[in-house]
Amino acid sequence: MILQGKRTWVFDKPPVIIAAGTVVGPDEGEGPLAADFDLVHPDLEMGQPTWEKSEKLLMEQAADIALQHAKLTKDRLNFFVGGDLMNQIISTTFAARTVGAPYIGVFGACSTSMETLAVASLMIGTGAAEFAMAGTCSHNCTAEKQFRYPTEYGSQKPPTAQYTVTGAGASIVARAGDGPVVTAATIGKIMDLGIKDPFNMGSAMAPAAVDTIQGHFQDTGREPGYYDLIVTGDLAGVGHPLASEMLKRNGVPMEQTKFQDCGLMIYDVEKQKVQAGGSGCACSAVVAYGHLLKRIRKGELRRVLVVATGALLSPLSYQQGESIPCVAHAVAIESSHPGYQGGVTA
């Protein structure tokens, strides 16, 4: 593994994503990607007494499914890297009690899916681990209660607001095995253009996505055409067009079919009541670990860049009138079929 450019890790022996697990709630189960998820819950409670315990359950189930798919026992895991949106990242921290592996908690808000995958891949790429799990989760009702208003309050939301995905995604990264590989990871910088509206996260996060995408291309020497698909995490209907326009102005035009957004993919925004589209830690996690990995395995996609975006506000910072700092982390996931290794066709 080498540092290429200012902030991109390029893996000469790409870590392998040998397995993944995805669990979602009822709204995600009614969306266009429902068939790509391992488990769909019919309700938001999931038999738990609180929303927070429901979210913890999602993470535990996604981790268990990933281990089952990898045919790996918990004691074989060297590390579990996880995080979520809750104060003190309690959902993944409490789930880590069940997973039982040495735990590293991280917080990147909705960018956590790729942040954890980047860190887990770094561990594998440097020989610091043989097996590492990356995971994250979110729940619509826990996020609403913490960052906006409790669901029971029934407050109306503007069209720019996004709908937090209920779900969890976990992947297991290894030194060797069968599966897509991580060829590079670009770590994002904090971007803050002064937006203070928590109901307009897409606009706040778009500059971070643009900065990381451009940084990835600058560091690696790659161009948009290198990838079959580039997806942002959860810019949704407001932020994604903004990011497209900003990239175009900066001389990085993106084809519409090649540049998509997980927050627009997971729901049918025309039929489902999700405002501008999806958000939350689970948004890019379940789309990447469910839908995209399956397409790579089927040979429908060969090279994908997932750029997870996160708004790093808290209820306290919002109440103090702070603007919203944002970040985006990008991970390049590629096919590992014979004759195609490390992003280079043999």
C-alpha positions as CSV (number, residue, x, y, z in Angstrom):
1,M,0.0,0.0,0.0
2,I,1.2,3.5,-0.8
3,L,0.1,7.0,-0.2
4,Q,-0.5,8.5,-3.6
5,G,-0.9,12.3,-3.9
6,K,-2.0,14.1,-0.8
7,R,-4.8,11.9,0.6
8,T,-5.3,8.7,-1.3
9,W,-4.3,5.2,-0.3
10,V,-3.6,2.9,-3.3
11,F,-3.4,-0.8,-2.5
12,D,-0.8,-2.8,-4.4
13,K,-2.4,-6.0,-3.0
14,P,-6.0,-4.9,-2.9
15,P,-8.0,-6.1,0.2
16,V,-10.9,-8.3,-0.7
17,I,-14.5,-7.8,0.4
18,I,-15.3,-11.4,1.0
19,A,-18.8,-10.9,2.3
20,A,-21.4,-8.4,3.3
21,G,-24.7,-8.2,5.1
22,T,-27.6,-5.7,4.7
23,V,-30.7,-5.3,6.8
24,V,-33.4,-2.6,6.1
25,G,-36.8,-1.4,7.3
26,P,-40.2,-1.3,5.7
27,D,-39.8,1.8,3.6
28,E,-36.5,0.5,2.1
29,G,-38.3,-2.8,1.5
30,E,-40.8,-1.0,-0.7
31,G,-38.1,0.7,-2.8
32,P,-36.6,-0.4,-6.1
33,L,-33.6,-2.1,-4.5
34,A,-35.6,-4.3,-2.1
35,A,-34.5,-7.6,-3.7
36,D,-30.8,-6.8,-3.1
37,F,-31.1,-6.7,0.7
38,D,-30.6,-9.7,2.9
39,L,-33.3,-9.0,5.5
40,V,-36.3,-6.6,5.3
41,H,-38.2,-5.8,8.5
42,P,-41.9,-5.3,8.1
43,D,-42.1,-2.6,10.8
44,L,-39.9,0.0,12.4
45,E,-40.1,-1.4,16.0
46,M,-38.6,-4.8,15.1
47,G,-39.9,-6.2,18.5
48,Q,-37.8,-3.7,20.5
49,P,-39.0,-1.3,23.2
50,T,-37.2,1.7,21.8
51,W,-36.0,3.0,18.5
52,E,-32.4,3.0,19.7
53,K,-32.6,-0.7,20.5
54,S,-34.1,-1.3,17.1
55,E,-31.1,0.4,15.5
56,K,-28.7,-1.7,17.5
57,L,-30.5,-4.8,16.4
58,L,-30.1,-3.8,12.8
59,M,-26.3,-3.5,13.2
60,E,-26.1,-6.9,15.1
61,Q,-28.1,-8.6,12.4
62,A,-26.1,-7.1,9.5
63,A,-22.9,-8.2,11.3
64,D,-24.2,-11.7,11.8
65,I,-25.3,-12.1,8.2
66,A,-21.9,-10.9,6.9
67,L,-20.1,-13.4,9.1
68,Q,-22.5,-16.2,7.9
69,H,-21.8,-15.3,4.2
70,A,-18.1,-15.3,4.9
71,K,-18.4,-18.6,6.7
72,L,-16.4,-17.0,9.5
73,T,-16.8,-17.2,13.3
74,K,-16.7,-14.1,15.4
75,D,-13.4,-15.1,17.1
76,R,-11.7,-14.9,13.7
77,L,-12.4,-11.2,13.4
78,N,-9.4,-9.1,14.2
79,F,-11.2,-5.8,14.4
80,F,-14.7,-4.3,14.0
81,V,-14.7,-0.7,12.8
82,G,-18.1,1.0,13.2
83,G,-20.0,4.2,13.8
84,D,-23.4,5.8,13.5
85,L,-25.4,9.0,14.0
86,M,-26.3,8.7,17.6
87,N,-24.6,10.5,20.5
88,Q,-21.5,8.5,21.5
89,I,-22.2,6.2,18.5
90,I,-24.2,4.0,20.9
91,S,-25.8,1.8,18.2
92,T,-22.5,0.4,16.9
93,T,-20.8,0.5,20.2
94,F,-23.5,-1.5,21.9
95,A,-23.6,-3.9,18.9
96,A,-19.9,-4.3,19.3
97,R,-20.6,-6.1,22.6
98,T,-22.4,-8.7,20.6
99,V,-19.9,-8.9,17.8
100,G,-17.1,-9.4,20.4
101,A,-14.2,-8.3,18.2
102,P,-11.7,-5.6,19.2
103,Y,-13.6,-2.4,18.4
104,I,-12.6,0.9,16.8
105,G,-15.5,3.5,16.8
106,V,-15.5,6.3,14.3
107,F,-17.8,9.1,13.5
108,G,-18.3,10.5,10.0
109,A,-22.1,11.0,10.1
110,C,-23.5,9.7,6.8
111,S,-20.0,9.3,5.4
112,T,-19.3,6.5,8.0
113,S,-19.9,3.6,5.5
114,M,-16.9,4.4,3.4
115,E,-14.9,5.8,6.3
116,T,-15.1,2.5,8.1
117,L,-14.4,0.5,4.9
118,A,-11.3,2.7,4.2
119,V,-10.0,2.1,7.7
120,A,-10.7,-1.6,7.6
121,S,-9.0,-1.8,4.2
122,L,-6.0,0.1,5.5
123,M,-5.6,-2.4,8.3
124,I,-5.7,-5.3,5.8
125,G,-3.4,-3.5,3.3
126,T,-0.7,-2.8,5.9
127,G,-0.9,-6.3,7.4
128,A,-2.4,-5.1,10.7
129,A,-5.3,-7.5,10.4
130,E,-6.3,-10.7,8.6
131,F,-10.0,-10.1,8.8
132,A,-11.7,-6.7,9.6
133,M,-15.4,-5.8,9.6
134,A,-16.7,-2.4,8.6
135,G,-20.2,-1.5,9.6
136,T,-22.7,1.3,10.2
137,C,-26.4,1.8,10.8
138,S,-29.2,4.3,11.1
139,H,-32.9,4.4,11.9
140,N,-35.4,7.0,10.7
141,C,-37.0,7.5,14.1
142,T,-33.8,7.8,16.1
143,A,-32.3,10.3,13.7
144,E,-35.5,12.3,13.6
145,K,-35.7,12.4,17.4
146,Q,-32.1,13.5,17.9
147,F,-31.6,15.9,15.1
148,R,-35.1,17.3,14.3
149,Y,-38.4,16.5,16.0
150,P,-39.7,13.2,17.4
151,T,-41.7,11.3,14.8
152,E,-44.8,11.4,17.1
153,Y,-44.7,15.2,16.9
154,G,-45.7,15.0,13.2
155,S,-43.9,18.1,12.1
156,Q,-44.0,19.0,8.4
157,K,-40.8,19.1,6.4
158,P,-39.8,21.2,3.4
159,P,-39.1,19.5,0.0
160,T,-35.4,20.0,0.6
161,A,-35.4,17.7,3.6
162,Q,-34.2,14.1,3.3
163,Y,-35.6,10.8,4.8
164,T,-33.2,8.9,7.0
165,V,-32.8,5.3,5.9
166,T,-33.6,2.6,8.4
167,G,-31.0,-0.1,7.9
168,A,-27.5,-1.4,8.6
169,G,-24.7,-2.7,6.4
170,A,-21.6,-4.6,7.3
171,S,-18.7,-5.9,5.2
172,I,-15.8,-8.2,5.9
173,V,-12.5,-7.3,4.4
174,A,-9.7,-9.9,4.1
175,R,-6.2,-10.3,2.7
176,A,-7.3,-13.0,0.3
177,G,-10.5,-14.6,-0.9
178,D,-13.3,-14.4,-3.4
179,G,-15.0,-11.1,-4.0
180,P,-14.6,-7.5,-5.2
181,V,-11.5,-5.7,-4.1
182,V,-10.7,-2.2,-2.7
183,T,-8.1,-0.6,-4.9
184,A,-8.0,2.9,-3.4
185,A,-9.5,5.1,-0.8
186,T,-9.5,8.9,-0.7
187,I,-10.0,10.6,2.6
188,G,-12.1,13.8,2.6
189,K,-11.5,17.3,4.0
190,I,-13.9,19.3,6.0
191,M,-15.9,21.7,3.8
192,D,-18.2,24.3,5.2
193,L,-19.9,26.9,3.0
194,G,-21.9,28.4,5.8
195,I,-25.2,26.5,5.4
196,K,-27.1,26.3,8.7
197,D,-30.4,24.6,7.6
198,P,-30.6,21.0,8.9
199,F,-33.4,20.5,6.4
200,N,-31.1,21.2,3.5
201,M,-28.3,18.7,4.0
202,G,-27.9,18.0,0.3
203,S,-26.7,21.6,-0.4
204,A,-24.4,21.5,2.6
205,M,-22.7,18.2,1.6
206,A,-22.4,18.7,-2.1
207,P,-19.1,20.8,-1.9
208,A,-17.5,18.0,0.2
209,A,-18.4,15.4,-2.4
210,V,-17.0,17.5,-5.2
211,D,-13.8,18.2,-3.3
212,T,-13.2,14.5,-2.6
213,I,-14.1,13.4,-6.1
214,Q,-11.6,15.9,-7.6
215,G,-9.0,15.0,-5.0
216,H,-9.4,11.3,-6.0
217,F,-8.9,12.0,-9.6
218,Q,-5.9,14.3,-8.9
219,D,-4.2,11.8,-6.7
220,T,-4.7,8.7,-8.8
221,G,-4.5,10.2,-12.3
222,R,-7.8,8.6,-13.1
223,E,-10.7,10.2,-14.9
224,P,-14.5,9.8,-14.7
225,G,-14.3,7.4,-17.6
226,Y,-12.2,5.0,-15.6
227,Y,-15.3,4.0,-13.5
228,D,-18.5,2.3,-14.7
229,L,-20.3,4.1,-12.0
230,I,-19.6,6.9,-9.5
231,V,-22.2,7.2,-6.6
232,T,-22.4,9.8,-3.9
233,G,-23.8,8.8,-0.6
234,D,-26.9,10.8,0.1
235,L,-27.0,14.1,-1.6
236,A,-30.4,13.2,-2.9
237,G,-32.6,15.4,-5.2
238,V,-31.2,18.8,-4.1
239,G,-27.5,18.1,-3.5
240,H,-26.8,15.7,-6.4
241,P,-27.7,18.2,-9.2
242,L,-25.6,20.8,-7.3
243,A,-22.6,18.5,-7.2
244,S,-23.0,17.7,-10.9
245,E,-23.1,21.4,-11.8
246,M,-20.1,22.2,-9.5
247,L,-18.0,19.4,-11.1
248,K,-19.0,20.6,-14.6
249,R,-17.9,24.2,-13.8
250,N,-14.6,22.8,-12.4
251,G,-13.9,21.0,-15.7
252,V,-15.0,17.5,-14.5
253,P,-18.2,16.8,-16.5
254,M,-20.0,13.7,-15.3
255,E,-22.4,11.6,-17.5
256,Q,-25.8,11.3,-15.9
257,T,-25.9,7.5,-16.3
258,K,-22.5,7.2,-14.7
259,F,-23.0,9.6,-11.8
260,Q,-25.7,8.6,-9.4
261,D,-26.7,9.0,-5.8
262,C,-27.6,6.3,-3.2
263,G,-30.3,8.6,-1.7
264,L,-32.1,8.6,-5.1
265,M,-31.5,4.9,-5.8
266,I,-32.9,3.4,-2.6
267,Y,-36.4,5.0,-2.9
268,D,-38.9,5.7,-5.6
269,V,-38.9,9.4,-4.9
270,E,-42.0,9.9,-7.1
271,K,-44.1,7.4,-5.2
272,Q,-42.7,7.2,-1.7
273,K,-43.0,10.1,0.8
274,V,-39.3,10.7,1.3
275,Q,-39.0,14.4,0.4
276,A,-35.8,14.9,-1.6
277,G,-34.6,11.3,-1.1
278,G,-32.6,9.1,1.3
279,S,-29.9,10.0,3.9
280,G,-28.4,8.5,7.0
281,C,-25.4,6.2,7.6
282,A,-27.3,3.2,6.3
283,C,-28.1,4.9,3.0
284,S,-24.8,4.4,1.2
285,A,-24.0,1.3,3.3
286,V,-26.9,-0.8,2.2
287,V,-26.8,0.4,-1.4
288,A,-23.1,-0.3,-1.7
289,Y,-23.0,-3.6,0.3
290,G,-26.3,-4.8,-1.1
291,H,-27.0,-3.5,-4.6
292,L,-23.6,-2.5,-5.9
293,L,-21.6,-5.5,-4.7
294,K,-24.1,-7.8,-6.2
295,R,-23.8,-6.1,-9.6
296,I,-20.0,-6.3,-9.4
297,R,-20.2,-10.0,-8.6
298,K,-22.6,-10.5,-11.5
299,G,-20.2,-8.8,-13.9
300,E,-22.6,-5.9,-14.6
301,L,-20.1,-3.4,-13.1
302,R,-16.3,-3.6,-13.0
303,R,-15.2,-0.4,-11.3
304,V,-17.3,1.6,-8.9
305,L,-16.4,4.7,-6.8
306,V,-18.5,5.2,-3.8
307,V,-18.3,8.7,-2.3
308,A,-20.2,8.7,1.0
309,T,-21.1,12.2,2.3
310,G,-21.6,13.3,5.9
311,A,-23.0,16.4,7.6
312,L,-21.1,16.7,10.9
313,L,-23.5,18.8,12.9
314,S,-24.9,17.9,16.3
315,P,-28.1,19.2,18.1
316,L,-25.8,21.3,20.3
317,S,-23.9,22.9,17.5
318,Y,-27.2,23.7,15.7
319,Q,-28.7,25.3,18.8
320,Q,-25.6,27.4,19.1
321,G,-26.1,28.7,15.6
322,E,-23.1,26.9,14.0
323,S,-23.0,26.2,10.3
324,I,-22.7,22.6,9.1
325,P,-19.2,21.2,8.4
326,C,-19.3,18.3,5.9
327,V,-17.0,15.6,4.7
328,A,-16.9,12.9,2.0
329,H,-14.8,9.8,1.8
330,A,-14.4,7.8,-1.4
331,V,-13.6,4.1,-1.9
332,A,-12.8,2.5,-5.2
333,I,-14.4,-1.0,-5.4
334,E,-13.5,-3.2,-8.4
335,S,-14.0,-6.6,-9.9
336,S,-11.5,-9.3,-9.1
337,H,-12.4,-11.8,-11.8
338,P,-9.5,-13.6,-13.6
339,G,-7.5,-11.3,-15.8
340,Y,-8.7,-8.2,-14.0
341,Q,-6.7,-7.3,-10.9
342,G,-6.1,-4.1,-9.1
343,G,-8.0,-2.1,-11.7
344,V,-5.7,-3.2,-14.6
345,T,-6.9,-5.5,-17.3
346,A,-4.3,-8.2,-18.0
